[in-house]
Amino acid sequence: MNKIKIRKLVTLSLLCALSLIIFTVESMIPPIVPIQGVKLGLANVITLFLILTADKKSAAAVLLVRIVLAAVFAGQAISFLYSLCGGMLAFSAMCAAEKLLNGKPVWFISLVGAVFHNIGQISAACVLMTWAVVYYLPFLLISGCITGILTGLLTSFTIEKMDKAGLLQPFKDVFNKE
């Protein structure tokens, strides 16, 4: 294995660990609103960061590993299915939005991801439970828009600060991203 591949693997491992830590800490925060399932989605900052600065394959790998490990740590198989459906649909939508919009504005790409994440989760719930959960979708979409924008702004801020500090280019070099 050459140095670049090792650096890439180590970088992805660290980002996966960071994503899982963020997910775990966020799960300890009391609900912000009294609506079941509404979360900030801060771990998605890592996914969006990788979509924008690395390659899509790496971003997907980190997302999938986080979803699997979060389900293992949380011990809930049903939440794994919801997260998987929502996460993969959100990932696909963010990749498409990033390509169509050339990566800008980041907050909008994140908003698209949040909306599709909620659609994926509700779709899974409709299949696994009942179609009645579709009435829950408008509440999730409103909260998803708000949290999606916040997550996007946080991702944009992170990229900007890393670039100013000279940390973004070495990161991009590992992933051969211009």
Secondary structure per residue as TSV (DSSP state, phi and psi in degrees):
chain	resnum	aa	ss	phi	psi
A	1	M	-	360.0	130.8
A	2	N	-	-83.9	171.7
A	3	K	H	-61.7	-39.6
A	4	I	H	-63.8	-42.8
A	5	K	H	-65.3	-38.3
A	6	I	H	-66.1	-43.9
A	7	R	H	-61.4	-40.2
A	8	K	H	-65.2	-45.3
A	9	L	H	-62.9	-43.7
A	10	V	H	-65.0	-43.5
A	11	T	H	-61.2	-46.4
A	12	L	H	-64.1	-38.3
A	13	S	H	-63.6	-43.3
A	14	L	H	-65.1	-41.6
A	15	L	H	-67.6	-34.5
A	16	C	H	-66.3	-43.8
A	17	A	H	-62.4	-43.1
A	18	L	H	-62.0	-42.9
A	19	S	H	-61.2	-42.4
A	20	L	H	-68.5	-37.3
A	21	I	H	-63.9	-46.2
A	22	I	H	-60.0	-44.9
A	23	F	H	-59.3	-44.7
A	24	T	H	-66.1	-45.3
A	25	V	H	-63.5	-42.7
A	26	E	H	-62.5	-34.6
A	27	S	H	-68.9	-16.6
A	28	M	H	-88.7	-12.6
A	29	I	S	-75.4	131.0
A	30	P	-	-60.2	152.6
A	31	P	-	-55.2	136.2
A	32	I	S	-79.3	-37.0
A	33	V	S	-126.6	155.5
A	34	P	S	-81.8	40.8
A	35	I	S	-117.0	120.9
A	36	Q	T	-57.5	131.9
A	37	G	T	93.7	-8.9
A	38	V	-	-79.2	119.9
A	39	K	-	-135.0	162.0
A	40	L	-	-71.4	-33.8
A	41	G	-	72.4	34.5
A	42	L	T	-65.1	-26.4
A	43	A	T	-64.9	-20.0
A	44	N	H	-70.7	-13.1
A	45	V	H	-59.1	-40.1
A	46	I	H	-65.9	-44.7
A	47	T	H	-61.5	-48.4
A	48	L	H	-65.2	-39.9
A	49	F	H	-56.8	-45.1
A	50	L	H	-69.1	-37.7
A	51	I	H	-59.0	-40.2
A	52	L	H	-82.8	-28.1
A	53	T	H	-117.0	-14.6
A	54	A	S	-120.8	-146.4
A	55	D	-	-110.6	156.6
A	56	K	H	-62.3	-35.8
A	57	K	H	-62.8	-42.1
A	58	S	H	-66.6	-41.7
A	59	A	H	-61.9	-43.2
A	60	A	H	-64.3	-40.2
A	61	A	H	-62.9	-45.7
A	62	V	H	-64.0	-42.4
A	63	L	H	-60.9	-48.2
A	64	L	H	-64.2	-42.0
A	65	V	H	-63.5	-41.8
A	66	R	H	-62.5	-43.8
A	67	I	H	-62.0	-45.0
A	68	V	H	-64.5	-49.6
A	69	L	H	-65.9	-37.1
A	70	A	H	-62.5	-40.5
A	71	A	H	-66.5	-38.3
A	72	V	H	-65.1	-45.4
A	73	F	H	-69.7	-38.2
A	74	A	H	-78.7	-26.0
A	75	G	T	73.7	25.5
A	76	Q	-	-122.7	109.6
A	77	A	H	-67.1	-35.4
A	78	I	H	-67.3	-38.1
A	79	S	H	-68.3	-28.2
A	80	F	H	-61.6	-44.9
A	81	L	H	-65.4	-41.6
A	82	Y	H	-63.9	-46.1
A	83	S	H	-64.9	-40.4
A	84	L	H	-64.2	-48.6
A	85	C	H	-63.1	-48.5
A	86	G	H	-65.6	-43.9
A	87	G	H	-64.7	-43.5
A	88	M	H	-72.0	-36.7
A	89	L	H	-67.6	-41.8
A	90	A	H	-63.4	-42.8
A	91	F	H	-59.8	-47.4
A	92	S	H	-61.5	-42.7
A	93	A	H	-66.5	-41.0
A	94	M	H	-66.7	-38.9
A	95	C	H	-62.7	-42.9
A	96	A	H	-65.4	-44.5
A	97	A	H	-64.7	-39.4
A	98	E	H	-62.9	-41.5
A	99	K	H	-68.2	-45.1
A	100	L	H	-65.6	-35.4
A	101	L	H	-103.6	6.8
A	102	N	T	53.7	36.2
A	103	G	T	81.5	3.2
A	104	K	-	-133.6	144.2
A	105	P	-	-79.5	142.2
A	106	V	H	-62.6	-38.8
A	107	W	H	-62.5	-34.2
A	108	F	H	-73.2	-39.2
A	109	I	H	-61.1	-41.0
A	110	S	H	-66.0	-41.4
A	111	L	H	-59.6	-44.1
A	112	V	H	-58.8	-45.2
A	113	G	H	-60.9	-42.8
A	114	A	H	-64.4	-42.6
A	115	V	H	-62.5	-46.3
A	116	F	H	-70.6	-27.7
A	117	H	H	-63.0	-46.0
A	118	N	H	-64.5	-39.6
A	119	I	H	-63.5	-41.6
A	120	G	H	-63.5	-42.7
A	121	Q	H	-66.2	-43.8
A	122	I	H	-65.8	-37.0
A	123	S	H	-61.7	-43.7
A	124	A	H	-62.8	-41.3
A	125	A	H	-65.3	-36.6
A	126	C	H	-63.3	-40.5
A	127	V	H	-71.6	-41.7
A	128	L	H	-83.6	-27.5
A	129	M	T	-120.6	-92.2
A	130	T	-	-148.2	156.1
A	131	W	G	-68.0	-14.9
A	132	A	G	-62.3	-23.4
A	133	V	G	-68.0	-13.0
A	134	V	G	-63.6	-23.6
A	135	Y	G	-69.2	-16.5
A	136	Y	G	-79.9	-19.4
A	137	L	H	-57.8	-45.1
A	138	P	H	-57.2	-39.0
A	139	F	H	-65.5	-41.1
A	140	L	H	-67.9	-37.9
A	141	L	H	-65.5	-40.2
A	142	I	H	-63.3	-49.3
A	143	S	H	-66.2	-35.4
A	144	G	H	-64.5	-37.4
A	145	C	H	-64.0	-44.4
A	146	I	H	-64.9	-51.0
A	147	T	H	-69.4	-32.6
A	148	G	H	-63.0	-43.6
A	149	I	H	-63.4	-45.1
A	150	L	H	-61.5	-43.8
A	151	T	H	-63.2	-41.1
A	152	G	H	-63.8	-43.0
A	153	L	H	-64.1	-39.3
A	154	L	H	-65.0	-40.6
A	155	T	H	-64.3	-45.0
A	156	S	H	-60.9	-43.8
A	157	F	H	-61.2	-43.6
A	158	T	H	-62.1	-46.5
A	159	I	H	-62.4	-43.7
A	160	E	H	-62.4	-45.8
A	161	K	H	-68.1	-38.8
A	162	M	H	-64.4	-39.1
A	163	D	H	-64.9	-45.9
A	164	K	H	-62.6	-33.7
A	165	A	T	-82.6	-3.5
A	166	G	T	78.3	17.3
A	167	L	-	-95.6	-13.9
A	168	L	H	-78.3	-40.6
A	169	Q	H	-64.1	-45.4
A	170	P	H	-59.5	-35.4
A	171	F	H	-63.9	-47.8
A	172	K	H	-63.2	-33.9
A	173	D	H	-61.3	-38.0
A	174	V	H	-61.2	-34.6
A	175	F	H	-101.9	4.7
A	176	N	T	53.3	44.9
A	177	K	-	-111.1	128.0
A	178	E	-	-80.0	360.0
